[in-house]
Amino acid sequence: MKPRETAKQNARAAGEGHLDFTTLAAGFSRIERRHARYMNRALAAQGVTGINYSYIFVIHKNPGINQDNLADIHSVDKSRVARMIRRFELEGYVTREQQPEDRRHYMIRLTPKGEALHELIVQISKEWASLISGGIDEEDIAAMTRTIDRIIQNLDDK
């Protein structure tokens, strides 16, 4: 199979109405790698790499969240989150404060510098969305979004 075959060609090869998982997975993988490269370049000056910027979104949306909840949301181990939070704290993006009801847990909040980073990430994310959606009409984007949501729901049901 040629790497640049279209999804329509692969659907025909798999049988009409059947999903060619290999093509779908390869496409998602390519998009994710390019997204990571785009975000890494855009955030290099802030010292934020990989998917660490996604933690900033979650902390912004959930001020006072603890490390255990961050680990659960991102499906990673607690030690990874602890290292990342320590780094963000050293760089001035977050603060940690012991939870009064359970001194083993820390509430994590963005600092003003962290809020500024969040705003930058939002702007970069909007630029990425504009870049990848160029030439695609709103109906196609809506259909794709519904399809991806349904695939995720199918996986969650199992």
N, C-alpha and C positions, 0 to 999 in steps of 0.2 A: 504494500500500500504506500502511495506517495504521501509525504507529510502534508502537502498543500491541498489534498482532495477536499472538496466541499462537504458539508454536513449532508446536503441533499444527495450527493453521489453515494456517500456512505450509508445513508438510510435505504437507498435503493438496493445496495449490496447486502444489507442486513435483512432486507425484506421490508416492504412498505409498512409503515406504522410501527416499526421496531426501532428502538433507540440504539445507536451504535455507541456503546459506553466508551470504547477506546478513544474515539474521536472527541467525544464530550470531555472526557477526563484530560486529554492532551490539550484541548482548547482552554479549559479552565486553568490548567497548569501554566500554560504560556502566558495567559492574562495575569495570573498571580505573580509570576516571575517579573514580568514587565512592570507591574504595579509596585512591587517591592523595590526594583531598581529606580523607578521614578521617585518614590517617596524617600529612599535613601539619599539620592542626589539632592533632593529639595531640602532635606532636614540635616544634611551633613554638618552645617555650621553650628547647629544646636547640639550636636553629639548624640542625636537620637537615630538609631538604626534598627533594622529588622522590623518586627511588628510591635516594638516597644511603644510606638506612638499610639497604638490602640488602647493601651493602659491609660493614657492621658484622657481619652474620650470617656472611658468608664469612670474614672475618678471624678471628672468634671460632672458627669451625669449623676453620680452617687457620692457626694461629699461625705466623708467620714466612713467610707467603706473600709473593711478590714482586709488584710492580706489573704486570709482563707477564702473570702468571697471572690476576691480578684482571681485567685488560682482556680476556683470552680468555674467562673465565667469564661476564663481563657483555656480551660481544660489542660492546665500545666501543673507541675508540682509546686508545692509551697516554697521550697528553697529557691527555685528560679525567680518567683515573684519577690521574695525577700531580697535577693541580690539586686534585682532591678529597682526596687523601691529604695534600697540604700544608695544606689547610684543616682537616682533622681533626687534624693534628699541632698546628697553631696553637691549636686549641680544646682540646687536651689529651686527645683520644680515642684517639690512636695514637702509637706511636713507630716510627721507622725506624732500622735498623741495617744497615750495609754487610755483604753476605754475604762471609765470609772467602774462599771459593773463587772469587768473581767480584765484584770491587769495583764493577762497574758496576750491580749489582743491590742493592736494599735489602730486608731482611726487615721485614715490617710486623706489628706486634703491638698488641693493645688494651692500653691503660693501665687501671688500676682505674676511672678515670672512664669509659673506653670499655666496660668490662665492665658497669658500672652502666647505661649507655645500652643495651647489648644486653639486659639484663634488662627494662628498660622497654619496649623494642620487642617483646620476647616477650610481655609482659603485654598491650600494646595489640593485638598480632596475635591473641591469644586472644580478646580482647573483640570484635574485628572478625569472627572466625570464628563466635563465638556469635551475633552480630547477623545475619550473612547466612544462617546455617543454621536460624534460628528457624522452626518449623513444618514443617521438612523432615525426614522420618524417615531413619533410618540407612541403610536399604536404598536409598533414592533417592540419598542422598549417595554411597554406594558405587558405585552404577550410573553416576552422573555422573562420578565420579573415573575409573572404568574407561574410560568413553567418551572423556574428555579425554585420558587416557594413550594410548589407541589412536589418536586423531587425531594426537597428537604423534609416535607411532611411525610412522604412515603418512607424515608429513612427513619424518621422519628417514630413512626408507627411500628417499627420492627424491634 
